[in-house]
Amino acid sequence: MKELVEVIAKQLVDHPEEIVVTEKETAKGLIIQLNVAQSDMGKVIGKQGRIANAIRSVVKAAASKEDKKVIVDIM
């Protein structure tokens, strides 16, 4: 899942070298934190959060194949 989020985010931003993706396993499920440059934050979130919601939907669909619960946090 971490690689999927990283690939999607790198296609959206101007500074792909500043992307940091981390995974944490918790009782709620897998939490993926996406950190991008401040100037790229709007590109990852999108108008009214549409791109962020699309990223979460794609990751959720990929996780459902493995019967996992995944939460994507954009920092």
Distance bins in CASP14 RR format, pairs under 12 A and 6 or more apart:
PFRMAT RR
TARGET T0000
AUTHOR 0000-0000-0000
RMODE 2
METHOD distances of the structure
MODEL  1
1 7 0 0 0 0 0 1 0 0 0 0 0
1 8 0 0 0 0 0 1 0 0 0 0 0
1 21 0 0 0 0 1 0 0 0 0 0 0
1 22 0 0 0 0 0 1 0 0 0 0 0
1 23 1 0 0 1 0 0 0 0 0 0 0
1 24 0 0 0 0 0 1 0 0 0 0 0
1 25 0 0 0 0 0 1 0 0 0 0 0
1 29 0 0 0 0 0 1 0 0 0 0 0
1 30 1 0 0 1 0 0 0 0 0 0 0
1 31 0 0 0 0 0 1 0 0 0 0 0
1 32 1 0 1 0 0 0 0 0 0 0 0
1 33 0 0 0 0 0 1 0 0 0 0 0
1 34 0 0 0 0 0 1 0 0 0 0 0
1 55 0 0 0 0 0 1 0 0 0 0 0
1 56 0 0 0 0 0 1 0 0 0 0 0
1 58 0 0 0 0 0 1 0 0 0 0 0
1 59 1 0 1 0 0 0 0 0 0 0 0
1 60 0 0 0 0 1 0 0 0 0 0 0
1 61 0 0 0 0 0 1 0 0 0 0 0
1 62 1 0 0 1 0 0 0 0 0 0 0
1 63 1 0 0 1 0 0 0 0 0 0 0
1 64 0 0 0 0 0 1 0 0 0 0 0
1 65 0 0 0 0 0 1 0 0 0 0 0
1 66 0 0 0 0 1 0 0 0 0 0 0
1 68 1 0 0 1 0 0 0 0 0 0 0
1 69 0 0 0 0 0 1 0 0 0 0 0
1 70 1 0 1 0 0 0 0 0 0 0 0
1 71 0 0 0 0 0 1 0 0 0 0 0
1 72 0 0 0 0 1 0 0 0 0 0 0
2 8 0 0 0 0 0 1 0 0 0 0 0
2 9 0 0 0 0 0 1 0 0 0 0 0
2 19 0 0 0 0 0 1 0 0 0 0 0
2 20 0 0 0 0 0 1 0 0 0 0 0
2 21 1 0 1 0 0 0 0 0 0 0 0
2 22 1 0 0 1 0 0 0 0 0 0 0
2 23 1 0 1 0 0 0 0 0 0 0 0
2 24 0 0 0 0 0 1 0 0 0 0 0
2 25 0 0 0 0 0 1 0 0 0 0 0
2 30 0 0 0 0 1 0 0 0 0 0 0
2 31 0 0 0 0 0 1 0 0 0 0 0
2 32 1 0 0 1 0 0 0 0 0 0 0
2 33 0 0 0 0 1 0 0 0 0 0 0
2 34 0 0 0 0 1 0 0 0 0 0 0
2 59 0 0 0 0 1 0 0 0 0 0 0
2 62 0 0 0 0 0 1 0 0 0 0 0
2 63 0 0 0 0 0 1 0 0 0 0 0
2 70 0 0 0 0 1 0 0 0 0 0 0
2 72 0 0 0 0 0 1 0 0 0 0 0
3 9 0 0 0 0 0 1 0 0 0 0 0
3 10 0 0 0 0 0 1 0 0 0 0 0
3 19 0 0 0 0 0 1 0 0 0 0 0
3 21 0 0 0 0 1 0 0 0 0 0 0
3 23 0 0 0 0 0 1 0 0 0 0 0
3 32 0 0 0 0 0 1 0 0 0 0 0
3 59 0 0 0 0 0 1 0 0 0 0 0
3 62 0 0 0 0 0 1 0 0 0 0 0
4 10 0 0 0 0 0 1 0 0 0 0 0
4 11 0 0 0 0 0 1 0 0 0 0 0
4 21 0 0 0 0 1 0 0 0 0 0 0
4 23 0 0 0 0 0 1 0 0 0 0 0
4 30 0 0 0 0 0 1 0 0 0 0 0
4 32 0 0 0 0 1 0 0 0 0 0 0
4 34 0 0 0 0 0 1 0 0 0 0 0
4 55 0 0 0 0 1 0 0 0 0 0 0
4 56 0 0 0 0 0 1 0 0 0 0 0
4 57 0 0 0 0 0 1 0 0 0 0 0
4 58 1 0 0 1 0 0 0 0 0 0 0
4 59 1 0 0 1 0 0 0 0 0 0 0
4 60 0 0 0 0 0 1 0 0 0 0 0
4 61 0 0 0 0 0 1 0 0 0 0 0
4 62 1 0 1 0 0 0 0 0 0 0 0
4 63 0 0 0 0 1 0 0 0 0 0 0
4 65 0 0 0 0 0 1 0 0 0 0 0
4 66 0 0 0 0 0 1 0 0 0 0 0
4 70 0 0 0 0 1 0 0 0 0 0 0
4 72 0 0 0 0 1 0 0 0 0 0 0
5 11 0 0 0 0 0 1 0 0 0 0 0
5 12 0 0 0 0 0 1 0 0 0 0 0
5 19 0 0 0 0 1 0 0 0 0 0 0
5 20 0 0 0 0 0 1 0 0 0 0 0
5 21 1 0 1 0 0 0 0 0 0 0 0
5 22 0 0 0 0 0 1 0 0 0 0 0
5 23 0 0 0 0 1 0 0 0 0 0 0
5 30 0 0 0 0 0 1 0 0 0 0 0
5 31 0 0 0 0 0 1 0 0 0 0 0
5 32 1 0 1 0 0 0 0 0 0 0 0
5 33 0 0 0 0 1 0 0 0 0 0 0
5 34 1 0 1 0 0 0 0 0 0 0 0
5 35 0 0 0 0 0 1 0 0 0 0 0
5 36 0 0 0 0 0 1 0 0 0 0 0
5 44 0 0 0 0 0 1 0 0 0 0 0
5 52 0 0 0 0 0 1 0 0 0 0 0
5 54 0 0 0 0 0 1 0 0 0 0 0
5 55 1 0 0 1 0 0 0 0 0 0 0
5 56 0 0 0 0 1 0 0 0 0 0 0
5 58 0 0 0 0 1 0 0 0 0 0 0
5 59 1 0 0 1 0 0 0 0 0 0 0
5 60 0 0 0 0 0 1 0 0 0 0 0
5 62 0 0 0 0 1 0 0 0 0 0 0
5 63 0 0 0 0 0 1 0 0 0 0 0
5 70 0 0 0 0 1 0 0 0 0 0 0
5 71 0 0 0 0 0 1 0 0 0 0 0
5 72 1 0 0 1 0 0 0 0 0 0 0
5 73 0 0 0 0 0 1 0 0 0 0 0
5 74 0 0 0 0 1 0 0 0 0 0 0
6 12 0 0 0 0 0 1 0 0 0 0 0
6 13 0 0 0 0 0 1 0 0 0 0 0
6 16 0 0 0 0 1 0 0 0 0 0 0
6 17 0 0 0 0 0 1 0 0 0 0 0
6 18 0 0 0 0 0 1 0 0 0 0 0
6 19 1 0 0 1 0 0 0 0 0 0 0
6 20 0 0 0 0 1 0 0 0 0 0 0
6 21 1 0 1 0 0 0 0 0 0 0 0
6 22 0 0 0 0 0 1 0 0 0 0 0
6 23 0 0 0 0 0 1 0 0 0 0 0
6 32 0 0 0 0 1 0 0 0 0 0 0
6 33 0 0 0 0 0 1 0 0 0 0 0
6 34 0 0 0 0 1 0 0 0 0 0 0
6 35 0 0 0 0 0 1 0 0 0 0 0
6 36 0 0 0 0 0 1 0 0 0 0 0
6 44 0 0 0 0 0 1 0 0 0 0 0
6 55 0 0 0 0 0 1 0 0 0 0 0
6 59 0 0 0 0 0 1 0 0 0 0 0
6 72 0 0 0 0 0 1 0 0 0 0 0
7 13 0 0 0 0 0 1 0 0 0 0 0
7 16 0 0 0 0 0 1 0 0 0 0 0
7 19 0 0 0 0 1 0 0 0 0 0 0
7 21 0 0 0 0 1 0 0 0 0 0 0
7 34 0 0 0 0 0 1 0 0 0 0 0
7 55 0 0 0 0 0 1 0 0 0 0 0
7 58 0 0 0 0 0 1 0 0 0 0 0
7 59 0 0 0 0 0 1 0 0 0 0 0
7 62 0 0 0 0 0 1 0 0 0 0 0
8 16 0 0 0 0 0 1 0 0 0 0 0
8 19 0 0 0 0 0 1 0 0 0 0 0
8 21 0 0 0 0 0 1 0 0 0 0 0
8 32 0 0 0 0 0 1 0 0 0 0 0
8 34 0 0 0 0 1 0 0 0 0 0 0
8 36 0 0 0 0 0 1 0 0 0 0 0
8 43 0 0 0 0 0 1 0 0 0 0 0
8 44 0 0 0 0 1 0 0 0 0 0 0
8 51 0 0 0 0 1 0 0 0 0 0 0
8 52 0 0 0 0 0 1 0 0 0 0 0
8 54 0 0 0 0 1 0 0 0 0 0 0
8 55 1 0 1 0 0 0 0 0 0 0 0
8 56 0 0 0 0 0 1 0 0 0 0 0
8 57 0 0 0 0 0 1 0 0 0 0 0
8 58 1 0 0 1 0 0 0 0 0 0 0
8 59 0 0 0 0 1 0 0 0 0 0 0
8 62 0 0 0 0 0 1 0 0 0 0 0
8 72 0 0 0 0 1 0 0 0 0 0 0
8 74 0 0 0 0 0 1 0 0 0 0 0
9 15 0 0 0 0 0 1 0 0 0 0 0
9 16 1 0 0 1 0 0 0 0 0 0 0
9 17 0 0 0 0 0 1 0 0 0 0 0
9 18 0 0 0 0 0 1 0 0 0 0 0
9 19 1 0 1 0 0 0 0 0 0 0 0
9 20 0 0 0 0 1 0 0 0 0 0 0
9 21 1 0 0 1 0 0 0 0 0 0 0
9 32 0 0 0 0 0 1 0 0 0 0 0
9 33 0 0 0 0 0 1 0 0 0 0 0
9 34 1 0 1 0 0 0 0 0 0 0 0
9 35 0 0 0 0 1 0 0 0 0 0 0
9 36 1 0 0 1 0 0 0 0 0 0 0
9 37 0 0 0 0 0 1 0 0 0 0 0
9 40 0 0 0 0 1 0 0 0 0 0 0
9 41 0 0 0 0 0 1 0 0 0 0 0
9 42 0 0 0 0 0 1 0 0 0 0 0
9 43 0 0 0 0 1 0 0 0 0 0 0
9 44 1 0 0 1 0 0 0 0 0 0 0
9 45 0 0 0 0 0 1 0 0 0 0 0
9 51 0 0 0 0 1 0 0 0 0 0 0
9 52 0 0 0 0 0 1 0 0 0 0 0
9 54 0 0 0 0 0 1 0 0 0 0 0
9 55 1 0 0 1 0 0 0 0 0 0 0
9 58 0 0 0 0 0 1 0 0 0 0 0
9 59 0 0 0 0 0 1 0 0 0 0 0
9 72 0 0 0 0 0 1 0 0 0 0 0
9 74 0 0 0 0 1 0 0 0 0 0 0
9 75 0 0 0 0 0 1 0 0 0 0 0
10 16 1 0 1 0 0 0 0 0 0 0 0
10 17 0 0 0 0 1 0 0 0 0 0 0
10 18 0 0 0 0 0 1 0 0 0 0 0
10 19 1 0 1 0 0 0 0 0 0 0 0
10 20 0 0 0 0 0 1 0 0 0 0 0
10 21 0 0 0 0 1 0 0 0 0 0 0
10 34 0 0 0 0 0 1 0 0 0 0 0
10 36 0 0 0 0 1 0 0 0 0 0 0
10 37 0 0 0 0 0 1 0 0 0 0 0
10 40 0 0 0 0 0 1 0 0 0 0 0
10 43 0 0 0 0 0 1 0 0 0 0 0
10 44 0 0 0 0 0 1 0 0 0 0 0
10 55 0 0 0 0 0 1 0 0 0 0 0
11 19 0 0 0 0 0 1 0 0 0 0 0
11 40 0 0 0 0 0 1 0 0 0 0 0
11 43 0 0 0 0 0 1 0 0 0 0 0
11 44 0 0 0 0 0 1 0 0 0 0 0
11 51 0 0 0 0 0 1 0 0 0 0 0
11 55 0 0 0 0 0 1 0 0 0 0 0
12 19 0 0 0 0 1 0 0 0 0 0 0
12 34 0 0 0 0 0 1 0 0 0 0 0
12 36 0 0 0 0 1 0 0 0 0 0 0
12 37 0 0 0 0 0 1 0 0 0 0 0
12 40 1 0 0 1 0 0 0 0 0 0 0
12 41 0 0 0 0 0 1 0 0 0 0 0
12 42 0 0 0 0 1 0 0 0 0 0 0
12 43 1 0 1 0 0 0 0 0 0 0 0
12 44 1 0 1 0 0 0 0 0 0 0 0
12 45 0 0 0 0 1 0 0 0 0 0 0
12 46 0 0 0 0 1 0 0 0 0 0 0
12 51 1 0 0 1 0 0 0 0 0 0 0
12 52 0 0 0 0 0 1 0 0 0 0 0
12 54 0 0 0 0 0 1 0 0 0 0 0
12 55 0 0 0 0 1 0 0 0 0 0 0
12 74 0 0 0 0 0 1 0 0 0 0 0
13 19 1 0 0 1 0 0 0 0 0 0 0
13 20 0 0 0 0 0 1 0 0 0 0 0
13 34 0 0 0 0 0 1 0 0 0 0 0
13 35 0 0 0 0 0 1 0 0 0 0 0
13 36 1 0 1 0 0 0 0 0 0 0 0
13 37 1 0 0 1 0 0 0 0 0 0 0
13 38 0 0 0 0 0 1 0 0 0 0 0
13 39 0 0 0 0 1 0 0 0 0 0 0
13 40 1 1 0 0 0 0 0 0 0 0 0
13 41 0 0 0 0 1 0 0 0 0 0 0
13 42 0 0 0 0 1 0 0 0 0 0 0
13 43 1 0 1 0 0 0 0 0 0 0 0
13 44 1 0 0 1 0 0 0 0 0 0 0
13 45 0 0 0 0 0 1 0 0 0 0 0
13 46 0 0 0 0 0 1 0 0 0 0 0
13 51 0 0 0 0 0 1 0 0 0 0 0
13 74 0 0 0 0 0 1 0 0 0 0 0
14 36 0 0 0 0 1 0 0 0 0 0 0
14 37 1 0 0 1 0 0 0 0 0 0 0
14 38 0 0 0 0 0 1 0 0 0 0 0
14 39 1 0 0 1 0 0 0 0 0 0 0
14 40 1 0 1 0 0 0 0 0 0 0 0
14 41 0 0 0 0 0 1 0 0 0 0 0
14 42 0 0 0 0 0 1 0 0 0 0 0
14 43 1 0 0 1 0 0 0 0 0 0 0
14 44 0 0 0 0 0 1 0 0 0 0 0
15 35 0 0 0 0 0 1 0 0 0 0 0
15 36 1 0 0 1 0 0 0 0 0 0 0
15 37 1 0 1 0 0 0 0 0 0 0 0
15 38 0 0 0 0 1 0 0 0 0 0 0
15 39 1 0 0 1 0 0 0 0 0 0 0
15 40 1 0 1 0 0 0 0 0 0 0 0
15 41 0 0 0 0 0 1 0 0 0 0 0
15 43 0 0 0 0 0 1 0 0 0 0 0
15 44 0 0 0 0 0 1 0 0 0 0 0
16 36 0 0 0 0 1 0 0 0 0 0 0
16 37 0 0 0 0 1 0 0 0 0 0 0
16 40 0 0 0 0 1 0 0 0 0 0 0
16 43 0 0 0 0 0 1 0 0 0 0 0
16 44 0 0 0 0 0 1 0 0 0 0 0
17 36 0 0 0 0 0 1 0 0 0 0 0
17 37 0 0 0 0 1 0 0 0 0 0 0
17 40 0 0 0 0 0 1 0 0 0 0 0
18 34 0 0 0 0 0 1 0 0 0 0 0
18 35 0 0 0 0 1 0 0 0 0 0 0
18 36 1 0 0 1 0 0 0 0 0 0 0
18 37 1 0 1 0 0 0 0 0 0 0 0
18 38 0 0 0 0 1 0 0 0 0 0 0
18 39 0 0 0 0 1 0 0 0 0 0 0
18 40 1 0 0 1 0 0 0 0 0 0 0
18 41 0 0 0 0 0 1 0 0 0 0 0
18 44 0 0 0 0 0 1 0 0 0 0 0
18 75 0 0 0 0 0 1 0 0 0 0 0
19 33 0 0 0 0 0 1 0 0 0 0 0
19 34 1 0 0 1 0 0 0 0 0 0 0
19 35 1 0 0 1 0 0 0 0 0 0 0
19 36 1 0 1 0 0 0 0 0 0 0 0
19 37 0 0 0 0 1 0 0 0 0 0 0
19 40 0 0 0 0 1 0 0 0 0 0 0
19 41 0 0 0 0 0 1 0 0 0 0 0
19 43 0 0 0 0 0 1 0 0 0 0 0
19 44 0 0 0 0 1 0 0 0 0 0 0
19 74 0 0 0 0 0 1 0 0 0 0 0
19 75 0 0 0 0 0 1 0 0 0 0 0
20 32 0 0 0 0 0 1 0 0 0 0 0
20 33 0 0 0 0 1 0 0 0 0 0 0
20 34 1 0 0 1 0 0 0 0 0 0 0
20 35 1 0 1 0 0 0 0 0 0 0 0
20 36 0 0 0 0 1 0 0 0 0 0 0
20 37 0 0 0 0 0 1 0 0 0 0 0
20 74 0 0 0 0 0 1 0 0 0 0 0
20 75 0 0 0 0 1 0 0 0 0 0 0
21 30 0 0 0 0 0 1 0 0 0 0 0
21 31 0 0 0 0 0 1 0 0 0 0 0
21 32 1 0 0 1 0 0 0 0 0 0 0
21 33 1 0 0 1 0 0 0 0 0 0 0
21 34 1 0 1 0 0 0 0 0 0 0 0
21 35 1 0 0 1 0 0 0 0 0 0 0
21 36 0 0 0 0 1 0 0 0 0 0 0
21 44 0 0 0 0 0 1 0 0 0 0 0
21 55 0 0 0 0 0 1 0 0 0 0 0
21 59 0 0 0 0 0 1 0 0 0 0 0
21 72 0 0 0 0 1 0 0 0 0 0 0
21 73 0 0 0 0 0 1 0 0 0 0 0
21 74 0 0 0 0 0 1 0 0 0 0 0
21 75 0 0 0 0 0 1 0 0 0 0 0
22 30 0 0 0 0 0 1 0 0 0 0 0
22 31 0 0 0 0 1 0 0 0 0 0 0
22 32 1 0 0 1 0 0 0 0 0 0 0
22 33 1 0 1 0 0 0 0 0 0 0 0
22 34 0 0 0 0 1 0 0 0 0 0 0
22 35 1 0 0 1 0 0 0 0 0 0 0
22 72 0 0 0 0 0 1 0 0 0 0 0
22 73 0 0 0 0 1 0 0 0 0 0 0
22 75 0 0 0 0 1 0 0 0 0 0 0
23 29 0 0 0 0 0 1 0 0 0 0 0
23 30 1 0 0 1 0 0 0 0 0 0 0
23 31 1 0 0 1 0 0 0 0 0 0 0
23 32 1 0 1 0 0 0 0 0 0 0 0
23 33 1 0 0 1 0 0 0 0 0 0 0
23 34 0 0 0 0 0 1 0 0 0 0 0
23 59 0 0 0 0 0 1 0 0 0 0 0
23 63 0 0 0 0 0 1 0 0 0 0 0
23 68 0 0 0 0 0 1 0 0 0 0 0
23 70 0 0 0 0 1 0 0 0 0 0 0
23 71 0 0 0 0 0 1 0 0 0 0 0
23 72 0 0 0 0 0 1 0 0 0 0 0
23 73 0 0 0 0 0 1 0 0 0 0 0
24 30 1 0 0 1 0 0 0 0 0 0 0
24 31 1 0 1 0 0 0 0 0 0 0 0
24 32 0 0 0 0 1 0 0 0 0 0 0
24 33 1 0 0 1 0 0 0 0 0 0 0
24 70 0 0 0 0 0 1 0 0 0 0 0
24 71 0 0 0 0 1 0 0 0 0 0 0
24 72 0 0 0 0 0 1 0 0 0 0 0
24 73 0 0 0 0 1 0 0 0 0 0 0
25 31 1 0 0 1 0 0 0 0 0 0 0
25 32 0 0 0 0 0 1 0 0 0 0 0
25 68 0 0 0 0 1 0 0 0 0 0 0
25 69 0 0 0 0 0 1 0 0 0 0 0
25 70 0 0 0 0 0 1 0 0 0 0 0
25 71 0 0 0 0 0 1 0 0 0 0 0
26 32 0 0 0 0 0 1 0 0 0 0 0
26 33 0 0 0 0 0 1 0 0 0 0 0
26 68 0 0 0 0 0 1 0 0 0 0 0
26 69 0 0 0 0 1 0 0 0 0 0 0
26 70 0 0 0 0 0 1 0 0 0 0 0
26 71 0 0 0 0 1 0 0 0 0 0 0
26 73 0 0 0 0 0 1 0 0 0 0 0
27 69 0 0 0 0 0 1 0 0 0 0 0
27 71 0 0 0 0 0 1 0 0 0 0 0
28 68 0 0 0 0 0 1 0 0 0 0 0
28 69 1 0 0 1 0 0 0 0 0 0 0
28 70 0 0 0 0 1 0 0 0 0 0 0
28 71 1 0 0 1 0 0 0 0 0 0 0
28 73 0 0 0 0 0 1 0 0 0 0 0
29 60 0 0 0 0 0 1 0 0 0 0 0
29 63 0 0 0 0 1 0 0 0 0 0 0
29 66 0 0 0 0 0 1 0 0 0 0 0
29 67 0 0 0 0 0 1 0 0 0 0 0
29 68 1 0 0 1 0 0 0 0 0 0 0
29 69 1 0 1 0 0 0 0 0 0 0 0
29 70 1 0 0 1 0 0 0 0 0 0 0
29 71 1 0 0 1 0 0 0 0 0 0 0
29 72 0 0 0 0 0 1 0 0 0 0 0
30 59 0 0 0 0 1 0 0 0 0 0 0
30 60 0 0 0 0 0 1 0 0 0 0 0
30 62 0 0 0 0 0 1 0 0 0 0 0
30 63 1 0 0 1 0 0 0 0 0 0 0
30 66 0 0 0 0 1 0 0 0 0 0 0
30 67 0 0 0 0 0 1 0 0 0 0 0
30 68 1 0 1 0 0 0 0 0 0 0 0
30 69 1 0 0 1 0 0 0 0 0 0 0
30 70 1 0 1 0 0 0 0 0 0 0 0
30 71 1 0 0 1 0 0 0 0 0 0 0
30 72 0 0 0 0 1 0 0 0 0 0 0
30 73 0 0 0 0 0 1 0 0 0 0 0
31 59 0 0 0 0 0 1 0 0 0 0 0
31 63 0 0 0 0 0 1 0 0 0 0 0
31 68 0 0 0 0 0 1 0 0 0 0 0
31 69 0 0 0 0 1 0 0 0 0 0 0
31 70 1 0 0 1 0 0 0 0 0 0 0
31 71 1 0 1 0 0 0 0 0 0 0 0
31 72 0 0 0 0 1 0 0 0 0 0 0
31 73 1 0 0 1 0 0 0 0 0 0 0
31 74 0 0 0 0 0 1 0 0 0 0 0
31 75 0 0 0 0 0 1 0 0 0 0 0
32 55 0 0 0 0 1 0 0 0 0 0 0
32 56 0 0 0 0 1 0 0 0 0 0 0
32 58 0 0 0 0 0 1 0 0 0 0 0
32 59 1 0 0 1 0 0 0 0 0 0 0
32 60 0 0 0 0 0 1 0 0 0 0 0
32 62 0 0 0 0 0 1 0 0 0 0 0
32 63 0 0 0 0 1 0 0 0 0 0 0
32 68 0 0 0 0 0 1 0 0 0 0 0
32 69 0 0 0 0 0 1 0 0 0 0 0
32 70 1 0 0 1 0 0 0 0 0 0 0
32 71 1 0 0 1 0 0 0 0 0 0 0
32 72 1 0 1 0 0 0 0 0 0 0 0
32 73 1 0 0 1 0 0 0 0 0 0 0
32 74 0 0 0 0 1 0 0 0 0 0 0
32 75 0 0 0 0 0 1 0 0 0 0 0
33 70 0 0 0 0 0 1 0 0 0 0 0
33 71 0 0 0 0 1 0 0 0 0 0 0
33 72 0 0 0 0 1 0 0 0 0 0 0
33 73 1 0 1 0 0 0 0 0 0 0 0
33 74 0 0 0 0 1 0 0 0 0 0 0
33 75 1 0 1 0 0 0 0 0 0 0 0
34 40 0 0 0 0 0 1 0 0 0 0 0
34 41 0 0 0 0 0 1 0 0 0 0 0
34 44 1 0 0 1 0 0 0 0 0 0 0
34 45 0 0 0 0 0 1 0 0 0 0 0
34 51 0 0 0 0 0 1 0 0 0 0 0
34 52 0 0 0 0 1 0 0 0 0 0 0
34 55 1 0 0 1 0 0 0 0 0 0 0
34 56 0 0 0 0 0 1 0 0 0 0 0
34 59 0 0 0 0 0 1 0 0 0 0 0
34 70 0 0 0 0 0 1 0 0 0 0 0
34 71 0 0 0 0 0 1 0 0 0 0 0
34 72 1 0 0 1 0 0 0 0 0 0 0
34 73 1 0 0 1 0 0 0 0 0 0 0
34 74 1 0 1 0 0 0 0 0 0 0 0
34 75 1 0 0 1 0 0 0 0 0 0 0
35 41 0 0 0 0 1 0 0 0 0 0 0
35 44 0 0 0 0 1 0 0 0 0 0 0
35 72 0 0 0 0 0 1 0 0 0 0 0
35 73 0 0 0 0 1 0 0 0 0 0 0
35 74 0 0 0 0 1 0 0 0 0 0 0
35 75 1 0 1 0 0 0 0 0 0 0 0
36 42 0 0 0 0 1 0 0 0 0 0 0
36 43 0 0 0 0 1 0 0 0 0 0 0
36 44 1 0 1 0 0 0 0 0 0 0 0
36 45 0 0 0 0 1 0 0 0 0 0 0
36 51 0 0 0 0 0 1 0 0 0 0 0
36 52 0 0 0 0 0 1 0 0 0 0 0
36 55 0 0 0 0 0 1 0 0 0 0 0
36 73 0 0 0 0 0 1 0 0 0 0 0
36 74 1 0 0 1 0 0 0 0 0 0 0
36 75 1 0 0 1 0 0 0 0 0 0 0
37 43 0 0 0 0 1 0 0 0 0 0 0
37 44 0 0 0 0 1 0 0 0 0 0 0
37 75 0 0 0 0 0 1 0 0 0 0 0
38 44 0 0 0 0 0 1 0 0 0 0 0
38 45 0 0 0 0 0 1 0 0 0 0 0
38 75 0 0 0 0 0 1 0 0 0 0 0
40 46 0 0 0 0 0 1 0 0 0 0 0
40 51 0 0 0 0 0 1 0 0 0 0 0
40 74 0 0 0 0 0 1 0 0 0 0 0
40 75 0 0 0 0 0 1 0 0 0 0 0
41 49 0 0 0 0 0 1 0 0 0 0 0
41 51 0 0 0 0 0 1 0 0 0 0 0
41 52 0 0 0 0 0 1 0 0 0 0 0
41 74 1 0 0 1 0 0 0 0 0 0 0
41 75 0 0 0 0 1 0 0 0 0 0 0
42 48 0 0 0 0 0 1 0 0 0 0 0
42 49 0 0 0 0 1 0 0 0 0 0 0
42 50 0 0 0 0 0 1 0 0 0 0 0
42 51 0 0 0 0 1 0 0 0 0 0 0
42 52 0 0 0 0 1 0 0 0 0 0 0
42 74 0 0 0 0 1 0 0 0 0 0 0
43 49 0 0 0 0 0 1 0 0 0 0 0
43 50 0 0 0 0 0 1 0 0 0 0 0
43 51 1 0 0 1 0 0 0 0 0 0 0
43 52 0 0 0 0 0 1 0 0 0 0 0
43 55 0 0 0 0 0 1 0 0 0 0 0
43 74 0 0 0 0 0 1 0 0 0 0 0
44 50 0 0 0 0 0 1 0 0 0 0 0
44 51 1 0 0 1 0 0 0 0 0 0 0
44 52 1 0 0 1 0 0 0 0 0 0 0
44 53 0 0 0 0 0 1 0 0 0 0 0
44 54 0 0 0 0 0 1 0 0 0 0 0
44 55 1 0 0 1 0 0 0 0 0 0 0
44 56 0 0 0 0 0 1 0 0 0 0 0
44 72 0 0 0 0 0 1 0 0 0 0 0
44 73 0 0 0 0 0 1 0 0 0 0 0
44 74 1 0 1 0 0 0 0 0 0 0 0
44 75 0 0 0 0 0 1 0 0 0 0 0
45 51 1 0 0 1 0 0 0 0 0 0 0
45 52 1 0 1 0 0 0 0 0 0 0 0
45 53 0 0 0 0 1 0 0 0 0 0 0
45 54 0 0 0 0 0 1 0 0 0 0 0
45 55 0 0 0 0 1 0 0 0 0 0 0
45 56 0 0 0 0 0 1 0 0 0 0 0
45 72 0 0 0 0 0 1 0 0 0 0 0
45 73 0 0 0 0 0 1 0 0 0 0 0
45 74 1 0 0 1 0 0 0 0 0 0 0
45 75 0 0 0 0 0 1 0 0 0 0 0
46 52 1 0 0 1 0 0 0 0 0 0 0
46 53 0 0 0 0 1 0 0 0 0 0 0
46 54 0 0 0 0 1 0 0 0 0 0 0
46 55 0 0 0 0 0 1 0 0 0 0 0
46 74 0 0 0 0 0 1 0 0 0 0 0
47 53 0 0 0 0 0 1 0 0 0 0 0
47 54 0 0 0 0 0 1 0 0 0 0 0
48 54 0 0 0 0 0 1 0 0 0 0 0
49 55 0 0 0 0 1 0 0 0 0 0 0
49 56 0 0 0 0 1 0 0 0 0 0 0
49 57 0 0 0 0 0 1 0 0 0 0 0
49 74 0 0 0 0 1 0 0 0 0 0 0
50 56 0 0 0 0 0 1 0 0 0 0 0
50 57 0 0 0 0 0 1 0 0 0 0 0
51 57 0 0 0 0 0 1 0 0 0 0 0
51 58 0 0 0 0 0 1 0 0 0 0 0
51 72 0 0 0 0 0 1 0 0 0 0 0
51 74 0 0 0 0 1 0 0 0 0 0 0
52 58 0 0 0 0 0 1 0 0 0 0 0
52 59 0 0 0 0 0 1 0 0 0 0 0
52 72 1 0 0 1 0 0 0 0 0 0 0
52 73 0 0 0 0 1 0 0 0 0 0 0
52 74 1 0 1 0 0 0 0 0 0 0 0
52 75 0 0 0 0 0 1 0 0 0 0 0
53 59 0 0 0 0 0 1 0 0 0 0 0
53 60 0 0 0 0 0 1 0 0 0 0 0
53 72 0 0 0 0 1 0 0 0 0 0 0
53 74 0 0 0 0 0 1 0 0 0 0 0
54 60 0 0 0 0 0 1 0 0 0 0 0
54 61 0 0 0 0 0 1 0 0 0 0 0
54 72 0 0 0 0 0 1 0 0 0 0 0
55 61 0 0 0 0 0 1 0 0 0 0 0
55 62 0 0 0 0 0 1 0 0 0 0 0
55 70 0 0 0 0 0 1 0 0 0 0 0
55 71 0 0 0 0 0 1 0 0 0 0 0
55 72 1 0 0 1 0 0 0 0 0 0 0
55 73 0 0 0 0 0 1 0 0 0 0 0
55 74 0 0 0 0 1 0 0 0 0 0 0
56 62 0 0 0 0 0 1 0 0 0 0 0
56 63 0 0 0 0 0 1 0 0 0 0 0
56 69 0 0 0 0 0 1 0 0 0 0 0
56 70 0 0 0 0 1 0 0 0 0 0 0
56 71 0 0 0 0 1 0 0 0 0 0 0
56 72 1 0 1 0 0 0 0 0 0 0 0
56 73 0 0 0 0 1 0 0 0 0 0 0
56 74 0 0 0 0 1 0 0 0 0 0 0
57 63 0 0 0 0 0 1 0 0 0 0 0
57 64 0 0 0 0 0 1 0 0 0 0 0
57 70 0 0 0 0 0 1 0 0 0 0 0
57 72 0 0 0 0 1 0 0 0 0 0 0
58 64 0 0 0 0 0 1 0 0 0 0 0
58 65 0 0 0 0 0 1 0 0 0 0 0
58 70 0 0 0 0 0 1 0 0 0 0 0
58 72 0 0 0 0 1 0 0 0 0 0 0
59 65 0 0 0 0 0 1 0 0 0 0 0
59 66 0 0 0 0 0 1 0 0 0 0 0
59 68 0 0 0 0 0 1 0 0 0 0 0
59 69 0 0 0 0 0 1 0 0 0 0 0
59 70 1 0 1 0 0 0 0 0 0 0 0
59 71 0 0 0 0 1 0 0 0 0 0 0
59 72 1 0 1 0 0 0 0 0 0 0 0
59 73 0 0 0 0 0 1 0 0 0 0 0
59 74 0 0 0 0 0 1 0 0 0 0 0
60 66 0 0 0 0 0 1 0 0 0 0 0
60 68 0 0 0 0 1 0 0 0 0 0 0
60 69 0 0 0 0 1 0 0 0 0 0 0
60 70 1 0 0 1 0 0 0 0 0 0 0
60 71 0 0 0 0 1 0 0 0 0 0 0
60 72 0 0 0 0 1 0 0 0 0 0 0
61 68 0 0 0 0 0 1 0 0 0 0 0
61 70 0 0 0 0 1 0 0 0 0 0 0
62 68 0 0 0 0 1 0 0 0 0 0 0
62 70 0 0 0 0 1 0 0 0 0 0 0
62 72 0 0 0 0 0 1 0 0 0 0 0
63 69 1 0 0 1 0 0 0 0 0 0 0
63 70 1 0 1 0 0 0 0 0 0 0 0
63 71 0 0 0 0 1 0 0 0 0 0 0
63 72 0 0 0 0 1 0 0 0 0 0 0
64 70 0 0 0 0 1 0 0 0 0 0 0
END
